[in-house]
Amino acid sequence: AQSVTQLDSQVPVFEEAPVELRCNYSSSVSVYLFWYVQYPNQGLQLLLKYLSGSTLVKGINGFEAEFKKSETSFHLTKPSADMSDAAEYFCAVSDRGVTGGGNKLTFGTGTQLKVEL
Amino acid sequence: AAGVIQSPRHLIKEKRETATLKCYPIPRHDTVYWYQQGPGQDPQFLISFYEKMQSDKGSIPDRFSAQQFSDYHSELNMSSLELGDSALYFCASSLDRQGGNEQFFGPGTRLTVL
């Protein structure tokens, strides 16, 4: 069984300040890791994903995340917050190497990023 | 680019009624996933289909059923609706390959049960 922990339910930052949203996971098998963003009353948009290779992954809107296997973490960062970044962010995992429609996502409880002037 | 289409976008039902949610995946995608997101909650996996066959099942109540049709669209049927079924229901589609396939999410159907 997999689980994802996002310890911070809400993270306030000032505009242009750095952002870090934390994500830790637990799994008995190797996993793929994802970050999704959800704006109010909208669907989920993929920010970035880690499948293999370089552990530092760059995504859209200037976000990046680093996979640290020893710490079972996949924290999301951005050097400078923009007002448009205010949204709910979900970290998610799926089993590695599964085919035939078995790649369900297990989500964390989400982190609300609040950007203040 | 074509995205995942879900209909209706909003649905209001009374308790004990039935509801049908529809999902039209991105063309050529062969896999559909359904998720339920309660108010202030994270999305929870319900069920998935690959090539029109059920491939995985999560915490889906027995009152719910789903299928994927020959044109790959999928429908989630919900009967004997309860207040607790009020949620945002997402459909996601992907092109299945050796793991890591990105799931593209639709805008969701917001179901309100009164």
Boltz contact constraints between the chains, C-beta under 6 A:
constraints:
  - contact:
      token1: [A, 32]
      token2: [B, 100]
      max_distance: 6.0
  - contact:
      token1: [A, 43]
      token2: [B, 105]
      max_distance: 6.0
  - contact:
      token1: [A, 43]
      token2: [B, 106]
      max_distance: 6.0
  - contact:
      token1: [A, 43]
      token2: [B, 107]
      max_distance: 6.0
  - contact:
      token1: [A, 43]
      token2: [B, 108]
      max_distance: 6.0
  - contact:
      token1: [A, 44]
      token2: [B, 105]
      max_distance: 6.0
  - contact:
      token1: [A, 46]
      token2: [B, 102]
      max_distance: 6.0
  - contact:
      token1: [A, 51]
      token2: [B, 100]
      max_distance: 6.0
  - contact:
      token1: [A, 96]
      token2: [B, 99]
      max_distance: 6.0
  - contact:
      token1: [A, 97]
      token2: [B, 99]
      max_distance: 6.0
  - contact:
      token1: [A, 98]
      token2: [B, 99]
      max_distance: 6.0
  - contact:
      token1: [A, 99]
      token2: [B, 96]
      max_distance: 6.0
  - contact:
      token1: [A, 100]
      token2: [B, 50]
      max_distance: 6.0
  - contact:
      token1: [A, 100]
      token2: [B, 55]
      max_distance: 6.0
  - contact:
      token1: [A, 101]
      token2: [B, 31]
      max_distance: 6.0
  - contact:
      token1: [A, 101]
      token2: [B, 48]
      max_distance: 6.0
  - contact:
      token1: [A, 101]
      token2: [B, 50]
      max_distance: 6.0
  - contact:
      token1: [A, 101]
      token2: [B, 55]
      max_distance: 6.0
  - contact:
      token1: [A, 102]
      token2: [B, 55]
      max_distance: 6.0
  - contact:
      token1: [A, 102]
      token2: [B, 56]
      max_distance: 6.0
  - contact:
      token1: [A, 104]
      token2: [B, 45]
      max_distance: 6.0
  - contact:
      token1: [A, 104]
      token2: [B, 56]
      max_distance: 6.0
  - contact:
      token1: [A, 107]
      token2: [B, 42]
      max_distance: 6.0
  - contact:
      token1: [A, 107]
      token2: [B, 43]
      max_distance: 6.0
  - contact:
      token1: [A, 109]
      token2: [B, 42]
      max_distance: 6.0
  - contact:
      token1: [A, 110]
      token2: [B, 42]
      max_distance: 6.0
